[in-house]
Amino acid sequence: MSTDRIIDCISAVQRAILANERDIEALDREIGDGDHFINVRRGCAVAADMRDQLQPLSADEALNQVGLKLLSTIGGASGPLIASFFMAMGKALKGVEALDSRAFATAFSAGVDAIRSRGKADLGEKTMLDVLIPVSRLFDRMAAAGEPLERICGALKDEAHRGMISTRDMVATKGRAHFLGDRAIGHIDPGSKTCQVAIWAICDLFLERERQLQATA
């Protein structure tokens, strides 16, 4: 994945997050702190505004710079988590020459592990990890098997949706939602929704590029 593609992904995620503002805010009002969307929107805007700064950098440097910037600009609990995700991805790509699906899957997995470690959370606790962990594991398997990009993206979108929906029946153990106990059951975690939206946006971007390449081949 080139730096140009990373910049395109950031822009695509920003557009998708803004398009899903109503849904994400509604979920956060139900069981969250009420500031999730505000922080995510701010983070997307800050990252998108870094386009000129990121352009001359290598992919690993660009991801690290995004992480450092988000660490100082996003409020709430999500700031350090998302920042650690980008910085861990950058570290995983440092020195990697072939920035292919396999390398990106490895970097994505490193980013998810960073969130997991920093947030002291895991699968089944009604958080963004209920989307990120299954998607990361599937991405690793499919990339290692050499699956075509189109098939990978379609499968990851399905997995992200399943992960998001799975949080509806969970009891939260982290954040404000955990104070609600059983009352949080029946509500989708807002962080998981945000991650689903972001993953779909990136997958759709790659799918569209793939279709364009096939059309001109």
N, C-alpha and C positions, 0 to 999 in steps of 0.2 A: 504494500500500500504506500503510495507516494504522498508527499506533503500536500500536493494539490488535491488528492482524493480525501485526505483528512479534513482539509478546509471545506470541501464540498459536503462531507458528512456532517460537519458542524452546522453548516447552513441548512441542510435538510432537516436535521433534528430541531433546530430553532423554529423552522416553519411548522413542523408537525406539532411541536409543543404548544405553540400559539394557537394552532387550529383546534387543539383539544383542551383549551383552557377551561371551558365550562365543565367538562367531565372531571378533569383532575381536581379543580377547585371544589366541586361538589363532594368528591370522595374525601378530600382533606377536611372539609367542614364536618363530615359525619364522624370520623374517628381520629383525625390528625390534629396538628397544632394550629392549622389555619394559615401557616406561612409557607407551606411546601411549594406551592406554585410560584409564589413571589420569588423565592430563592432560586428555583429552577429557571424561571424566566430571566432573572438577573444573570445567572451563570451562562445561559445561552447567548445573551446579548454581549456579555464581556468576551466570551470565546469567539463569537462571530466578528467582533470589532478588532480581533488580533490578526486578521487576514494578512495585512501588509507586513506585519512583524514576523509571521510564521513562514511566509512565502520562501525566503532564502534558506530556511533551516532544513536539516534532514528530518525524516519522519520521527525518529526518536527524540530529537531535540525539540521539535514542534510539540509533541505530546507532553513532554516534561514542562515546557513553558506554559502550556495551557493549564496544567495541574497547579503550578506555582501561582498563576494568576487567580485561579478559582479559589485557592486556599485563602487568599487575602480579600476576596470580594463576596463570596457566598456566605450568608449567615446561617444560623441554625445548625442542626446536627449533620445535615447533608453536605455542607461545604467540605469539611475534612475528608469525608468518605469519597465524594466524587473527585476531589483533588488527588487523593491517593490512588484512585483508579487510573487516572491519566498518567501520573508519574510512574506507576508500576508498569504500565504498558510501554512507556518510553524506555524504561530501563531494560525491559525484555527485548526490545528491538535494537538496542545499541549494538553496533557492529554486525548486524544481520544484513547480508547483501541481497538475498532473495526475499523481497517483501511480498510473498505470495500468501495464499489462503492459510497455509500451514503456519507460517510465521505470525500472521495476524491472529490466528486461533490461539497460539501460545501466548501472545501478548494479551489478548482478551482474558484468557484464563488467569494470567498474572494480575491483571487489574481487578478481577472478581475476587481473587484470593486476598488482595490488599483490603478491599472493602470488608470482606469476611473477618479478617484479622483486626482491623481498626474498629469495626463496629461490634466485635465480639458477638456475632450473630451467625446463624447457620440456616440451612434449609428447614422449612416448616415452622418458622417463627413469625410469619405474616409481615415480611419486609420485601424490599426490592430483590433480595437474594433468592426469593422463591421464583423469580424470573431469571435472574442472572446466572445462577448456578446450573440449572438444567440446560439453558441455552449454551453456556460455556462447555459443558460436558459433551453435548451433542456436536457442537462446532469442532471440538478437538477430534472426536471420532470420525466425523465426515471429512475433515480436512486431511487427517492422517490416511484415510482410505482413498484419497485422491478424487473425491466426488466433484462433479462439475459445479461451478459457482451457482448456476441457476437452481440446481437441486438443493444446494446448501441453504441458499436464501429462503426458499420456500419452506424448508423444514424448520429453519430457525424461527420464522414468523409463526408457524403453528405452535412450536414449543413455547415461545414467549406468551402467546395467548393462553395456552394451557396453564402456564405458571401463574399468570395474573389471575385467572379465574379460580385457581386452587386456593388463593388467599381468602376467598369469600367464606370458606368454612373453617378457617383457622382461628384459634385464640391467640391474640398478640402477646408477645413476651418482651417487646421492645417499644420504646417511645411512649407517647401519650396514650396510644391505643391499649397498651397493656393494663392501664388503670381501669379500662372499661370492662375487663373480664369477658364474660360470655356475651355481653352486649355488643362486642365488636364482631361477633359471628354474624354473617349475612352481608358484611360490607367488604368490598375489595380494598386492599391496601393501596393508598395513593401512590406510594413510591413504586410499587409493582406496575401500576398503570403507566407511570411516566417512563419506566424502563421498556415496557411493551411498545409504547409509542415511538421511543427512540430507536429501538431495534427494527421495528417495521419501517421507519423512515430510511434507515441506512440500507436495509435489505432491498427496499423498493428502488433506491438510488442505483444500487449495483445491478438489479434486474433490468432497469431501464437502459443502463449503459450496455449491458450484455445484449439486449434486444437491438440496440442501435448498431453494435458491432456486427451482429448476425445479418442485419438488413443491408449493410454495406459490403459484406463479404462476397 
